[in-house]
């Protein structure tokens, strides 16, 4: 009877180990759940970035104003007849 109890106890301990620490155990489930949450957050950030980029592309395709504003801000372009003033930063000599 003692041998049977010992064997059952060892079997129970082995099964508990599989449940908690095995390949598909509770700890692995928690790791996967946290990875899924991180991926969902990352996906939401990427979707938001994509929506901004789509809006920008539509604005650039729809009219000249968005294209001109982007050229002015990023490339420093000036229209004919306009005066460009450059005010240097005091922090950067």
Secondary structure, DSSP 8 states (H G I E B T S, - for coil): -HHHHHHHHHHHHHHHHHHHHSTTSHHHHHHHHHHHHHHHHHHHHHHHHHHHHHHHHHHHHH-HHHHHHHIIIII----TT--------SS--
